[in-house]
Amino acid sequence: MKKNLVMGVATHYDWYALEPFVLSCKRNCPSADLVLFVDDISDFTRDKLIRGGGVNC
């Protein structure tokens, strides 16, 4: 089976703004890789994306 890829861009967002998108993507497309290109995010947000959301940043 081919693996799907979901890509997005997020700049100046915090985890609480990104969380609904990340969790929805993981819930509805569990086999897809999620990659976000980010700029100007906090260390907390980056940590939550990588560890909590399984996102490649």
HUURZI-V209248 format. One record per backbone hydrogen bond with DSSP energy under -0.5 kcal/mol. NH is the residue of the N-H (numbers start at 1). CO is the residue of the C=O. E is the energy in kcal/mol with one decimal. If there is no record, write none. Layout:
NH_CO_E ; NH_CO_E
//
This chain:
6_33_-3.2 ; 7_5_-0.5 ; 8_35_-1.9 ; 10_37_-2.7 ; 12_39_-2.0 ; 17_14_-1.0 ; 18_14_-1.6 ; 19_15_-2.7 ; 22_18_-2.5 ; 23_19_-2.9 ; 24_20_-2.1 ; 25_21_-2.5 ; 26_22_-2.5 ; 27_23_-2.2 ; 28_24_-2.6 ; 29_25_-2.3 ; 32_29_-1.8 ; 33_4_-2.6 ; 35_6_-2.9 ; 35_33_-0.5 ; 36_56_-2.0 ; 37_8_-3.0 ; 38_36_-0.7 ; 39_10_-1.5 ; 46_42_-2.5 ; 47_43_-2.6 ; 48_44_-2.5 ; 49_45_-2.5 ; 50_46_-2.3 ; 51_47_-3.0 ; 52_47_-0.7 ; 52_48_-0.9 ; 53_48_-1.7 ; 55_49_-2.9 ; 56_34_-2.4 ; 57_55_-0.7
//
